[in-house]
Amino acid sequence: MDQRMINVGFGNSVVASRILAVVKPKSSPIKKLKEEAKEQKKLIDVTEGRKTRSIIILDSNHVILSAVQPETITQRFTPATQQDPSSLTEDAL
């Protein structure tokens, strides 16, 4: 079982295999999902007072608010060997 941790901002991490989706917070259905999670005490805010840029949905129905862009979190799933070689520094090669 994959127990790799994904950094979701400000030193907070989530087990990668528990993440179902990383989405932008602007759409109406996502706002509703966020409110429902808050009512059910399943909302975790790791933004440290900053603007919410992504919402992470876990397999346990917990919802995490993050100040990190969804694209950035998604890139953290991809090992460095599978990324575009031009994006790596010479030290990493």
PALUMNU-684645 format. One line per field, with one value per atom (N, C-alpha, C): x, y, z; residue number from 1; atom name; residue in one letter. Coordinates in Angstrom, 3 decimals. Example, Ala and Ser with C-alpha at 12.3 -4.5 7.8 and 13.67 -1.06 7.14 Angstrom:
<pts>
px [13.190,12.300,13.200,12.850,13.670,12.900]
py [-5.690,-4.500,-3.300,-2.250,-1.060,0.030]
pz [7.800,7.800,7.800,7.080,7.140,7.870]
i [1,1,1,2,2,2]
at [N,CA,C,N,CA,C]
aa [a,a,a,s,s,s]
</pts>
This chain:
<pts>
px [0.841,0.000,0.884,0.532,1.301,1.062,2.094,1.989,2.746,2.960,3.665,2.843,3.515,2.847,2.973,1.891,1.871,1.756,2.672,2.638,1.480,0.581,-0.572,-0.441,0.735,1.009,1.328,2.305,2.692,3.058,3.766,4.232,3.177,2.015,0.942,0.975,0.794,0.848,-0.348,-0.669,-1.774,-1.246,-1.715,-1.333,-1.892,-1.027,-1.402,-2.542,-2.543,-3.569,-4.958,-5.060,-6.357,-7.035,-6.286,-6.817,-7.625,-8.881,-9.747,-9.708,-9.659,-9.706,-9.053,-8.489,-7.968,-8.649,-9.473,-10.302,-10.173,-10.587,-10.638,-11.893,-11.838,-12.945,-14.078,-14.055,-14.997,-16.386,-16.522,-17.812,-18.847,-20.087,-21.195,-21.267,-21.123,-21.168,-20.037,-18.874,-17.746,-17.990,-18.575,-18.915,-19.919,-20.877,-21.871,-21.203,-20.297,-19.561,-18.764,-18.160,-17.391,-18.290,-19.465,-20.403,-20.910,-21.191,-21.647,-20.560,-19.321,-18.206,-18.051,-18.263,-18.172,-19.247,-20.471,-21.580,-21.324,-20.681,-20.407,-19.084,-18.442,-17.148,-16.075,-16.096,-15.115,-14.307,-14.312,-13.576,-12.258,-11.162,-9.834,-9.245,-8.959,-8.432,-6.935,-6.112,-4.663,-4.125,-4.981,-4.584,-3.801,-3.858,-3.216,-3.642,-4.921,-5.477,-5.350,-4.752,-4.599,-5.795,-5.838,-6.928,-6.918,-8.105,-8.227,-8.074,-7.064,-6.818,-7.168,-7.255,-7.656,-8.384,-9.228,-9.955,-9.599,-9.193,-8.774,-9.839,-10.335,-11.375,-10.732,-10.944,-10.356,-11.380,-10.900,-11.783,-12.618,-12.278,-13.029,-14.109,-14.329,-15.261,-14.785,-13.539,-12.971,-12.640,-12.744,-12.453,-11.363,-10.284,-9.156,-9.078,-8.992,-8.799,-7.307,-6.763,-5.333,-5.098,-4.005,-3.627,-2.731,-2.482,-1.635,-2.521,-2.045,-2.799,-3.026,-4.189,-4.460,-3.405,-2.924,-1.924,-0.636,-0.260,0.956,0.817,-0.319,-0.550,-0.548,-1.186,-1.234,0.168,1.009,2.385,3.173,2.839,3.560,3.289,2.257,1.986,2.972,3.485,4.342,5.784,6.389,7.807,8.679,9.803,10.702,11.137,11.247,11.688,10.657,9.389,8.341,8.026,8.594,8.358,9.133,8.796,9.496,10.965,11.905,13.324,13.787,13.173,13.583,13.225,12.304,11.920,12.840,13.725,14.653,15.918,16.517,17.777,18.911,20.078,21.223,21.622,21.403,21.744,20.917,19.681,18.788,19.086,19.774,20.062,21.255]
py [-1.186,0.000,1.246,2.234,3.464,4.363,4.573,5.447,6.751,7.095,8.326,9.528,10.528,11.732,12.838,13.594,14.726,15.999,16.951,18.228,19.060,19.496,20.300,21.742,22.103,23.478,23.668,24.543,24.957,23.782,22.806,21.674,20.622,20.735,19.757,18.753,17.484,16.422,15.495,14.832,13.880,12.619,11.463,10.209,10.227,10.050,10.170,9.241,8.028,7.057,7.396,8.328,8.717,9.835,10.498,11.631,11.136,11.595,11.256,12.333,13.611,14.708,15.953,16.764,18.083,19.042,19.944,20.798,22.267,23.131,24.564,24.861,25.846,26.095,26.969,27.385,28.391,27.880,26.643,26.184,26.009,26.151,26.038,24.663,23.552,22.245,22.048,22.593,22.465,23.316,24.494,25.329,24.609,23.934,23.178,22.016,21.314,20.213,20.711,21.881,22.485,22.777,23.342,23.653,22.387,21.357,20.086,19.468,19.546,19.007,19.786,21.086,21.917,21.522,21.309,20.908,19.550,18.650,17.295,17.205,18.349,18.399,17.592,17.650,16.935,17.898,19.170,20.185,20.468,20.402,20.669,21.849,22.935,24.146,24.254,24.105,24.228,25.453,26.456,27.651,28.650,28.519,29.465,30.898,31.085,32.420,32.966,32.227,32.695,32.263,32.760,32.438,30.945,30.341,28.937,28.847,28.111,27.962,26.577,25.604,24.261,23.562,22.622,21.791,20.347,19.631,18.237,17.361,16.400,15.496,14.144,13.641,12.369,11.245,10.014,8.850,8.688,9.391,9.344,10.429,11.123,12.245,13.497,13.531,14.755,15.680,16.981,17.994,18.897,19.055,19.868,21.127,22.281,23.555,23.855,24.163,24.427,25.746,26.417,27.662,27.407,26.141,25.757,25.507,25.923,25.734,24.243,23.871,22.464,21.851,22.628,22.128,21.741,22.536,22.269,20.982,20.806,19.585,18.372,18.489,17.385,17.024,18.022,17.761,17.003,17.179,16.504,15.001,14.561,13.129,12.463,13.217,12.676,12.623,11.441,11.353,12.163,12.634,13.481,12.797,11.473,10.756,10.796,11.052,11.088,12.507,13.515,14.892,15.212,16.325,16.799,17.051,16.403,16.568,18.017,18.845,20.241,21.030,20.493,21.201,20.870,19.899,19.511,20.355,20.619,21.350,20.385,20.925,20.073,19.237,19.740,18.995,17.725,17.768,16.617,15.555,15.929,14.979,14.156]
pz [0.000,0.000,0.000,-0.822,-0.954,0.258,1.063,2.221,1.999,0.740,0.405,0.840,1.388,1.860,0.813,0.647,-0.273,0.556,0.327,1.031,0.477,1.363,0.938,1.407,1.903,2.284,3.746,4.002,5.350,6.250,5.687,6.468,6.752,6.153,6.338,5.192,5.537,4.537,4.660,3.544,3.487,2.804,3.234,2.588,1.159,0.183,-1.227,-1.623,-1.112,-1.512,-0.974,-0.041,0.525,-0.276,-1.161,-1.917,-3.113,-3.188,-4.321,-5.394,-4.958,-5.923,-5.346,-6.245,-5.904,-6.866,-6.329,-7.180,-6.788,-7.705,-7.426,-6.604,-5.724,-4.793,-5.323,-6.560,-7.055,-7.436,-7.846,-8.366,-7.257,-7.622,-6.668,-5.996,-6.732,-6.070,-5.053,-5.350,-4.426,-3.185,-3.359,-2.196,-1.303,-1.917,-1.153,-0.415,-1.093,-0.473,0.737,0.594,1.686,2.885,2.637,3.726,4.409,3.628,4.208,5.083,4.629,5.418,6.722,6.655,7.864,8.868,8.389,9.263,9.898,9.162,9.647,10.403,10.630,11.332,10.602,9.268,8.452,7.581,7.963,7.218,7.937,7.191,7.745,6.974,7.684,7.062,7.350,6.314,6.476,5.721,5.518,4.772,5.614,6.926,7.843,7.541,7.301,7.094,5.690,4.812,3.432,2.588,1.362,0.445,0.103,0.094,-0.302,-1.815,-2.265,-3.700,-4.209,-3.286,-3.703,-2.570,-2.963,-2.014,-2.332,-1.292,-1.436,-0.799,-1.552,-1.060,-0.782,0.440,0.852,0.795,0.810,0.760,2.031,3.087,4.346,4.398,3.285,3.157,3.874,4.309,4.852,3.686,3.943,2.938,3.510,2.762,3.213,2.361,3.026,2.344,2.334,1.170,1.044,0.318,0.666,0.005,-1.206,-1.510,-2.648,-3.869,-5.040,-6.281,-6.553,-7.116,-7.430,-8.353,-9.313,-10.253,-9.526,-8.535,-7.766,-6.967,-6.318,-5.539,-6.460,-7.609,-8.568,-9.057,-9.291,-9.728,-8.672,-7.424,-6.342,-6.323,-7.028,-7.165,-8.114,-9.078,-10.122,-9.643,-9.627,-9.233,-10.186,-9.707,-10.502,-11.787,-11.801,-12.999,-14.109,-13.779,-14.798,-15.253,-14.588,-14.980,-16.247,-16.850,-18.029,-17.667,-18.348,-18.015,-18.070,-18.909,-19.011,-17.755,-16.922,-15.704,-14.536,-14.719,-13.661,-13.741,-12.602,-12.593,-12.918,-13.228,-13.541,-12.339,-11.116,-9.909,-9.792,-10.279,-10.161,-11.214,-12.296,-13.373,-13.112]
i [1,1,1,2,2,2,3,3,3,4,4,4,5,5,5,6,6,6,7,7,7,8,8,8,9,9,9,10,10,10,11,11,11,12,12,12,13,13,13,14,14,14,15,15,15,16,16,16,17,17,17,18,18,18,19,19,19,20,20,20,21,21,21,22,22,22,23,23,23,24,24,24,25,25,25,26,26,26,27,27,27,28,28,28,29,29,29,30,30,30,31,31,31,32,32,32,33,33,33,34,34,34,35,35,35,36,36,36,37,37,37,38,38,38,39,39,39,40,40,40,41,41,41,42,42,42,43,43,43,44,44,44,45,45,45,46,46,46,47,47,47,48,48,48,49,49,49,50,50,50,51,51,51,52,52,52,53,53,53,54,54,54,55,55,55,56,56,56,57,57,57,58,58,58,59,59,59,60,60,60,61,61,61,62,62,62,63,63,63,64,64,64,65,65,65,66,66,66,67,67,67,68,68,68,69,69,69,70,70,70,71,71,71,72,72,72,73,73,73,74,74,74,75,75,75,76,76,76,77,77,77,78,78,78,79,79,79,80,80,80,81,81,81,82,82,82,83,83,83,84,84,84,85,85,85,86,86,86,87,87,87,88,88,88,89,89,89,90,90,90,91,91,91,92,92,92,93,93,93]
at [N,CA,C,N,CA,C,N,CA,C,N,CA,C,N,CA,C,N,CA,C,N,CA,C,N,CA,C,N,CA,C,N,CA,C,N,CA,C,N,CA,C,N,CA,C,N,CA,C,N,CA,C,N,CA,C,N,CA,C,N,CA,C,N,CA,C,N,CA,C,N,CA,C,N,CA,C,N,CA,C,N,CA,C,N,CA,C,N,CA,C,N,CA,C,N,CA,C,N,CA,C,N,CA,C,N,CA,C,N,CA,C,N,CA,C,N,CA,C,N,CA,C,N,CA,C,N,CA,C,N,CA,C,N,CA,C,N,CA,C,N,CA,C,N,CA,C,N,CA,C,N,CA,C,N,CA,C,N,CA,C,N,CA,C,N,CA,C,N,CA,C,N,CA,C,N,CA,C,N,CA,C,N,CA,C,N,CA,C,N,CA,C,N,CA,C,N,CA,C,N,CA,C,N,CA,C,N,CA,C,N,CA,C,N,CA,C,N,CA,C,N,CA,C,N,CA,C,N,CA,C,N,CA,C,N,CA,C,N,CA,C,N,CA,C,N,CA,C,N,CA,C,N,CA,C,N,CA,C,N,CA,C,N,CA,C,N,CA,C,N,CA,C,N,CA,C,N,CA,C,N,CA,C,N,CA,C,N,CA,C,N,CA,C,N,CA,C,N,CA,C,N,CA,C,N,CA,C,N,CA,C,N,CA,C,N,CA,C,N,CA,C,N,CA,C]
aa [m,m,m,d,d,d,q,q,q,r,r,r,m,m,m,i,i,i,n,n,n,v,v,v,g,g,g,f,f,f,g,g,g,n,n,n,s,s,s,v,v,v,v,v,v,a,a,a,s,s,s,r,r,r,i,i,i,l,l,l,a,a,a,v,v,v,v,v,v,k,k,k,p,p,p,k,k,k,s,s,s,s,s,s,p,p,p,i,i,i,k,k,k,k,k,k,l,l,l,k,k,k,e,e,e,e,e,e,a,a,a,k,k,k,e,e,e,q,q,q,k,k,k,k,k,k,l,l,l,i,i,i,d,d,d,v,v,v,t,t,t,e,e,e,g,g,g,r,r,r,k,k,k,t,t,t,r,r,r,s,s,s,i,i,i,i,i,i,i,i,i,l,l,l,d,d,d,s,s,s,n,n,n,h,h,h,v,v,v,i,i,i,l,l,l,s,s,s,a,a,a,v,v,v,q,q,q,p,p,p,e,e,e,t,t,t,i,i,i,t,t,t,q,q,q,r,r,r,f,f,f,t,t,t,p,p,p,a,a,a,t,t,t,q,q,q,q,q,q,d,d,d,p,p,p,s,s,s,s,s,s,l,l,l,t,t,t,e,e,e,d,d,d,a,a,a,l,l,l]
</pts>
